[in-house]
Amino acid sequence: MEELKLGVTADSRISNWGPYVSNGAGGSCYGKDTLSLMYQLRTLGQSADILRSVYEINEYQKTYLLDRTVHEAGVCFNQKWVALLGLAFKQRTNDMRDASSLKLLEALLARGVSEIRAYDPMAMDGAKRFFNPDAHYLFQHTTCHESSKAALEGSDLLIITTDWPEFRGLSGKILDTVAPPYLVIDGRRMISDFQELTKHGYGYLAVGSRYLPPQ
């Protein structure tokens, strides 16, 4: 996937910011604008099949790593403690609108996890309001933390959903905080030295790559 990205963005007309491999695009614009374009095309009697497929694939992309975790890594989420790093739809914002993390969190709760331990460098105030148990009783299984290390503590597996730069150097913190058996699910391909994790007994599953079991 990384080689494909390099090839596509070798064309100077194509930004190297957007074409990254991820667990789905979020934010206030992507879904709204895509749906608007679909409506305009249908109003003009034109096919919107391609746009509809793009929209549906993006929505599926937000949670498909959970299915891969079950089928490829053999992990059952029921009663697991999950560290969820990244809540904003992209780095350098506290905006959680239509973020992949929200769909993922809902799917994890539906699969019966015991606790979701969430952390984001900028979005924690909004998260505390959003994950209000008074709004939905399942949110009692979600806790907010002030650092990635605090979120990792006591967890059975980790999911990275936002491309915050601080998550790129996370391997050492994982090794120091949680012990194998442990699975790292990398929705943004943030951990470049994943071999260090598998060498020490951790499983690693990233978007755009096959599951790498402990060595």
Secondary structure, DSSP 8 states (H G I E B T S, - for coil): -HHHHHHHTTSTTS-SSS----S---SSSHHHHHHHHHHHHHHTT---HHHHHHHHHHHHHTTHHHHHHHHHH----TT-EEEEE--SSSTT----TT-HHHHHHHHHHHTT-SEEEEE-TTTHHHHHHHT-TTT-GGGGGEEE-SSHHHHHTT-SEEEE-S--GGGGG-HHHHHHH--SS-EEEETT---TTHHHHHHTT-EEEETTS--B---
